[in-house]
Amino acid sequence: MSKYVYSSSPQIKSPTTTKRIMIDVCIALLPAVIAGIVLIAMAETSRGGSAIPNTINAILLMALSCISAVGAEFVYKLCCKKDFATILKEFDFSSLVTGMLVGMNLYSTSKWYVAILASVFAIVVVKMIFGGTGKNLFNPAIAGRIFAFISFGAAFGGTMHYTEKYITGVNGGYIVGATPLQGLFGEVDSTLTNLDLLLGTGVPGCIGETCKIALLIGGLYLVIRGVLNFRWPLVYILSTGVFSVLIAWITGYSAMVEAAGTNANSVLLGYYLQTAFIDALGAFIPSILSGGLILGAVFMATDYVTTPNTKLGNYIYFLLCGALTAILRYAAGSEVVSFVILFMNILVPLFDMYIVRKPFGFVKAKKEAK
């Protein structure tokens, strides 16, 4: 009888399970969910209206998203002729995470059916059809958000609330689009401070994206728990800010040169270059605190399944995410984080094909002298 035991990989196992990781992610998302709902109520009361309708709608959307996502997974497995006890035993909370993220990416004014359909699409089409947890090609929550955005338009949340601290006199109390980004690009006059963007006070947006400090607390919890590698969201966020500054610098300098016309000389051009750079530095913090960048960078772009397998691949991946986010934000004048992450998910197989780990003990063969 052989003294050796033969088994398939992995041979080294950890007490950390998928279920434990997903529970940690659910816990990490809770501060942003709670803060988002509280801020919606504060925004309504500050405008002199009742905080109840939109606050209740936000809670309802979150509940419907979670129930629909979990329910879709159970129904799909039942259709695959699995018994309920087995399904319950295999439940790893990943569908609950997807449901929470879909709900967080909706607006307080979104229709109830959008939450249901987006969650079902994310679970059934993007996750389960491809084989379930760990086999999806795209991040399910990202795909669910884009599905809702493209399919339902205004029902997805064409209008967003803001307080009088932000801007007045636009569309009778509402404004369309990723509003903080509109202020960043100079399309509207914003009185939001960087502290407002960090805390979410007076900031319009999706339920779970407004309070950046709550998202960062959740991210820190995941880092402490060993679930999240802090490098990857940090690379994404910082590269977005750096490329935003570069774009603002180039466009500001070009505008100054164009305004000067034939009167520009080398001394004046040097002054314009310096002045434009100083002005562009002011875009760094607003660019990383506006829109859904932190929500996407911390909780969606870092999905284990849809990111490269190597350290170098991840550095390039998240650097490109930041560059594309800054460039497309400038080109489109609106939020593009979801589309950037979805696009980069498509490229992950190429990263894994061309950037591979060296086998343990690998020694590069020396070329023989001719």
C-alpha positions as CSV (number, residue, x, y, z in Angstrom):
1,M,0.0,0.0,0.0
2,S,1.3,3.4,-1.0
3,K,2.5,5.7,1.8
4,Y,1.6,8.8,-0.2
5,V,-1.8,10.5,-0.4
6,Y,-2.9,11.9,-3.7
7,S,-5.4,14.7,-3.9
8,S,-6.2,17.7,-6.1
9,S,-5.3,21.2,-5.2
10,P,-5.4,23.1,-3.0
11,Q,-3.1,21.2,-0.7
12,I,-2.7,24.1,1.7
13,K,-6.0,25.2,3.2
14,S,-7.0,28.1,5.4
15,P,-9.7,28.5,8.0
16,T,-10.9,31.5,6.1
17,T,-13.8,30.5,3.9
18,T,-15.8,32.3,1.2
19,K,-18.7,32.5,3.6
20,R,-16.6,34.2,6.3
21,I,-15.2,36.7,3.7
22,M,-18.7,37.6,2.4
23,I,-20.0,38.1,5.9
24,D,-17.1,40.5,6.5
25,V,-18.0,42.4,3.3
26,C,-21.6,42.7,4.4
27,I,-20.5,44.1,7.8
28,A,-18.2,46.6,6.0
29,L,-21.0,47.8,3.8
30,L,-23.4,48.6,6.7
31,P,-21.9,51.9,7.7
32,A,-22.3,53.4,4.2
33,V,-25.8,52.0,3.9
34,I,-26.8,53.6,7.3
35,A,-25.0,56.8,6.6
36,G,-26.6,57.1,3.1
37,I,-30.2,56.7,4.5
38,V,-29.5,59.2,7.3
39,L,-28.1,61.7,4.8
40,I,-31.2,61.3,2.5
41,A,-33.4,62.2,5.5
42,M,-31.2,65.2,6.4
43,A,-31.3,66.5,2.8
44,E,-35.1,66.3,2.7
45,T,-35.6,68.1,6.1
46,S,-33.1,70.8,5.2
47,R,-35.2,71.7,2.2
48,G,-38.3,72.0,4.3
49,G,-39.9,68.8,3.1
50,S,-40.8,65.5,4.7
51,A,-38.0,63.1,5.1
52,I,-40.3,60.0,5.3
53,P,-41.1,59.2,1.7
54,N,-37.6,59.1,0.2
55,T,-36.1,57.6,3.4
56,I,-38.6,54.8,3.3
57,N,-38.1,54.3,-0.4
58,A,-34.3,54.0,0.1
59,I,-34.8,51.4,2.8
60,L,-37.3,49.6,0.6
61,L,-34.9,49.6,-2.3
62,M,-32.1,48.1,-0.2
63,A,-34.4,45.4,1.2
64,L,-35.8,44.5,-2.3
65,S,-32.3,44.4,-3.8
66,C,-31.0,42.0,-1.1
67,I,-34.1,39.8,-1.0
68,S,-34.2,39.6,-4.9
69,A,-30.6,38.7,-5.1
70,V,-30.7,36.0,-2.5
71,G,-34.1,34.7,-3.8
72,A,-32.8,34.6,-7.4
73,E,-29.9,32.4,-6.4
74,F,-32.2,30.0,-4.4
75,V,-34.7,29.8,-7.3
76,Y,-32.0,29.2,-9.9
77,K,-30.5,26.3,-7.8
78,L,-34.0,24.8,-7.2
79,C,-34.5,24.9,-11.0
80,C,-31.2,23.0,-11.3
81,K,-32.9,20.3,-9.1
82,K,-30.9,20.9,-5.9
83,D,-32.8,20.3,-2.7
84,F,-33.5,23.2,-0.3
85,A,-31.3,21.8,2.5
86,T,-28.3,21.5,0.2
87,I,-28.8,25.1,-1.2
88,L,-29.1,26.4,2.4
89,K,-25.9,24.6,3.3
90,E,-24.0,26.0,0.3
91,F,-25.3,29.5,0.8
92,D,-22.1,31.7,1.1
93,F,-23.6,35.2,1.4
94,S,-22.1,36.3,-1.9
95,S,-25.6,37.0,-3.4
96,L,-26.4,39.1,-0.3
97,V,-23.3,41.2,-1.0
98,T,-24.4,41.6,-4.6
99,G,-27.8,42.7,-3.5
100,M,-26.5,45.2,-1.0
101,L,-24.2,46.7,-3.7
102,V,-27.0,46.9,-6.3
103,G,-29.2,48.7,-3.7
104,M,-26.3,51.1,-2.8
105,N,-25.9,52.0,-6.4
106,L,-29.6,53.1,-6.8
107,Y,-31.0,56.5,-6.0
108,S,-33.6,57.2,-3.3
109,T,-36.0,58.1,-6.1
110,S,-35.5,54.9,-8.1
111,K,-38.5,52.7,-8.8
112,W,-39.0,49.5,-6.8
113,Y,-39.0,47.3,-9.8
114,V,-35.6,48.5,-10.9
115,A,-34.0,47.1,-7.7
116,I,-35.7,43.7,-8.3
117,L,-34.8,43.4,-11.9
118,A,-31.2,44.7,-11.5
119,S,-30.5,42.2,-8.7
120,V,-32.1,39.3,-10.6
121,F,-30.0,40.2,-13.7
122,A,-26.8,40.4,-11.6
123,I,-27.3,37.0,-10.0
124,V,-28.9,34.9,-12.7
125,V,-27.3,36.3,-15.9
126,V,-23.9,37.5,-14.7
127,K,-23.2,35.0,-11.9
128,M,-25.2,31.8,-11.9
129,I,-25.2,31.1,-15.7
130,F,-21.4,31.2,-15.7
131,G,-21.2,28.7,-12.9
132,G,-21.8,30.6,-9.6
133,T,-19.5,32.0,-7.1
134,G,-15.9,32.3,-8.3
135,K,-16.7,31.7,-12.0
136,N,-18.3,35.0,-13.1
137,L,-16.4,36.9,-15.8
138,F,-17.7,40.3,-14.6
139,N,-18.5,41.8,-11.2
140,P,-22.3,41.1,-10.8
141,A,-23.1,44.3,-8.9
142,I,-21.4,46.4,-11.6
143,A,-23.3,44.6,-14.3
144,G,-26.5,45.0,-12.4
145,R,-26.0,48.8,-12.0
146,I,-25.2,49.3,-15.7
147,F,-28.2,47.1,-16.6
148,A,-30.5,49.4,-14.6
149,F,-28.9,52.6,-15.8
150,I,-29.2,51.6,-19.5
151,S,-32.6,49.9,-19.3
152,F,-34.6,52.2,-17.1
153,G,-33.1,55.7,-17.5
154,A,-35.2,58.0,-15.3
155,A,-36.7,55.1,-13.4
156,F,-33.1,54.3,-12.3
157,G,-32.9,57.7,-10.7
158,G,-32.8,60.5,-13.2
159,T,-33.0,63.2,-10.5
160,M,-31.1,63.4,-7.3
161,H,-31.7,65.4,-4.1
162,Y,-29.4,68.1,-2.8
163,T,-29.5,70.7,-0.1
164,E,-29.6,74.4,-0.5
165,K,-25.9,74.4,0.5
166,Y,-25.1,72.9,-2.8
167,I,-26.9,74.9,-5.5
168,T,-30.2,76.7,-6.0
169,G,-32.4,77.5,-8.9
170,V,-31.7,74.4,-11.0
171,N,-34.7,72.4,-12.2
172,G,-36.8,73.6,-9.3
173,G,-34.9,71.8,-6.6
174,Y,-33.4,68.8,-8.4
175,I,-30.5,68.4,-10.7
176,V,-29.8,65.7,-13.3
177,G,-26.6,63.6,-13.5
178,A,-23.5,63.1,-11.2
179,T,-23.8,66.5,-9.6
180,P,-20.6,66.8,-7.7
181,L,-18.8,65.9,-10.9
182,Q,-20.7,68.7,-12.7
183,G,-19.3,71.1,-10.2
184,L,-15.8,69.7,-10.7
185,F,-16.0,70.2,-14.4
186,G,-17.3,73.7,-14.0
187,E,-20.8,73.0,-15.5
188,V,-22.5,74.4,-12.4
189,D,-21.3,76.5,-9.5
190,S,-20.8,74.3,-6.5
191,T,-20.4,75.5,-3.0
192,L,-19.6,72.0,-1.7
193,T,-16.4,71.9,0.3
194,N,-14.0,68.9,0.4
195,L,-15.3,68.2,3.9
196,D,-18.9,68.0,2.5
197,L,-17.7,65.5,-0.1
198,L,-16.0,63.4,2.6
199,L,-18.9,63.4,5.0
200,G,-21.7,63.4,2.3
201,T,-23.4,66.4,3.8
202,G,-25.5,68.1,1.0
203,V,-24.0,65.7,-1.6
204,P,-26.4,64.2,-4.1
205,G,-25.8,60.7,-5.4
206,C,-26.7,57.0,-4.9
207,I,-27.7,55.6,-1.6
208,G,-24.4,54.1,-0.7
209,E,-21.9,56.4,-2.4
210,T,-22.4,59.8,-0.7
211,C,-20.7,59.3,2.7
212,K,-17.0,58.6,1.8
213,I,-15.9,58.4,5.4
214,A,-18.3,55.5,6.0
215,L,-17.0,53.7,2.9
216,L,-13.4,54.2,4.1
217,I,-14.3,52.8,7.5
218,G,-15.7,49.8,5.9
219,G,-12.6,49.4,3.7
220,L,-10.4,49.7,6.8
221,Y,-12.4,47.0,8.5
222,L,-11.8,44.7,5.5
223,V,-8.0,45.5,5.6
224,I,-7.8,44.7,9.3
225,R,-9.7,41.4,8.7
226,G,-7.3,40.5,6.0
227,V,-10.0,40.5,3.3
228,L,-8.8,43.5,1.3
229,N,-5.3,44.4,0.2
230,F,-5.1,48.1,0.8
231,R,-2.7,48.6,-2.2
232,W,-5.3,48.1,-4.9
233,P,-8.0,50.6,-4.0
234,L,-5.2,53.1,-3.0
235,V,-3.6,52.7,-6.5
236,Y,-7.0,53.2,-8.2
237,I,-8.0,56.3,-6.1
238,L,-4.6,58.0,-6.3
239,S,-4.1,57.4,-10.0
240,T,-7.6,58.8,-10.7
241,G,-6.6,62.0,-8.7
242,V,-3.2,62.3,-10.5
243,F,-4.6,61.8,-14.0
244,S,-7.4,64.3,-13.2
245,V,-4.7,66.9,-12.2
246,L,-2.8,66.2,-15.4
247,I,-5.9,66.7,-17.5
248,A,-6.8,69.9,-15.7
249,W,-3.2,71.1,-16.1
250,I,-3.2,70.5,-19.8
251,T,-6.6,72.0,-20.5
252,G,-6.0,75.0,-18.3
253,Y,-2.7,75.7,-19.9
254,S,-4.2,75.3,-23.4
255,A,-7.0,77.7,-22.5
256,M,-4.5,80.3,-21.3
257,V,-2.3,80.0,-24.4
258,E,-5.4,80.3,-26.7
259,A,-6.6,83.4,-24.9
260,A,-3.1,85.0,-25.2
261,G,-2.9,84.3,-28.9
262,T,0.0,85.9,-30.7
263,N,1.0,87.9,-27.6
264,A,2.4,84.8,-25.9
265,N,6.2,84.7,-25.4
266,S,8.4,82.2,-23.7
267,V,8.3,84.1,-20.4
268,L,4.5,84.3,-20.5
269,L,4.2,80.6,-21.5
270,G,6.3,79.6,-18.5
271,Y,4.1,81.7,-16.2
272,Y,1.0,80.1,-17.8
273,L,2.5,76.6,-17.2
274,Q,3.1,77.3,-13.6
275,T,-0.2,79.0,-12.9
276,A,-2.2,76.2,-14.7
277,F,-0.4,73.6,-12.6
278,I,-1.2,75.3,-9.3
279,D,-4.8,75.7,-10.4
280,A,-4.9,72.0,-11.5
281,L,-3.8,70.8,-8.0
282,G,-7.1,71.9,-6.7
283,A,-8.8,69.2,-8.7
284,F,-7.1,66.3,-6.9
285,I,-9.2,66.0,-3.8
286,P,-12.6,66.7,-5.4
287,S,-11.8,64.2,-8.1
288,I,-11.3,61.3,-5.7
289,L,-14.2,62.3,-3.4
290,S,-16.8,62.9,-6.1
291,G,-19.1,60.3,-7.7
292,G,-18.8,56.6,-6.9
293,L,-15.0,56.3,-7.1
294,I,-14.4,55.2,-3.5
295,L,-17.4,52.8,-3.5
296,G,-16.2,51.2,-6.7
297,A,-12.5,51.2,-5.8
298,V,-13.0,49.6,-2.4
299,F,-15.9,47.2,-2.8
300,M,-16.3,46.4,-6.5
301,A,-13.0,46.8,-8.5
302,T,-11.2,44.6,-5.9
303,D,-13.4,41.5,-6.4
304,Y,-11.1,38.5,-6.2
305,V,-12.6,36.8,-9.2
306,T,-12.5,39.7,-11.6
307,T,-9.0,41.0,-10.9
308,P,-5.6,39.7,-12.2
309,N,-3.8,36.9,-10.4
310,T,-0.4,38.5,-10.1
311,K,0.9,41.5,-8.2
312,L,2.3,43.2,-11.3
313,G,-1.0,42.5,-13.1
314,N,-2.9,44.2,-10.3
315,Y,-0.7,47.3,-10.3
316,I,-1.2,47.7,-14.0
317,Y,-4.9,46.9,-13.8
318,F,-5.7,49.5,-11.1
319,L,-3.5,52.1,-12.6
320,L,-5.4,51.8,-15.9
321,C,-8.7,51.9,-14.0
322,G,-7.6,55.3,-12.5
323,A,-6.4,56.6,-15.9
324,L,-9.5,55.6,-17.7
325,T,-11.8,57.0,-15.0
326,A,-10.1,60.4,-15.1
327,I,-10.0,60.6,-18.9
328,L,-13.6,59.4,-19.5
329,R,-15.0,61.6,-16.7
330,Y,-13.5,64.6,-18.5
331,A,-14.7,63.4,-21.9
332,A,-18.2,62.5,-20.8
333,G,-18.7,65.1,-18.0
334,S,-20.3,62.4,-15.8
335,E,-19.6,59.4,-13.7
336,V,-18.0,56.4,-15.5
337,V,-16.6,54.3,-12.7
338,S,-19.0,51.4,-13.3
339,F,-18.3,51.3,-17.0
340,V,-14.5,51.5,-16.4
341,I,-14.6,48.5,-14.0
342,L,-16.8,46.5,-16.4
343,F,-14.4,47.2,-19.3
344,M,-11.3,46.3,-17.2
345,N,-13.0,43.0,-16.2
346,I,-13.0,42.1,-19.8
347,L,-9.3,42.5,-20.0
348,V,-8.4,40.4,-16.9
349,P,-8.0,37.2,-19.0
350,L,-5.4,39.0,-21.1
351,F,-3.5,40.1,-17.9
352,D,-3.4,36.5,-16.7
353,M,-2.3,35.2,-20.1
354,Y,0.6,37.5,-20.5
355,I,1.6,38.3,-16.9
356,V,2.2,35.0,-15.2
357,R,3.8,33.9,-11.9
358,K,7.2,32.3,-12.1
359,P,7.1,28.7,-10.9
360,F,8.6,28.0,-7.5
361,G,12.3,27.3,-7.9
362,F,12.4,28.6,-11.5
363,V,15.8,29.4,-12.8
364,K,16.2,31.2,-16.1
365,A,18.2,29.2,-18.5
366,K,21.5,30.7,-19.6
367,K,22.0,31.3,-23.3
368,E,24.8,29.3,-24.8
369,A,27.6,31.2,-26.3
370,K,27.8,31.0,-30.0
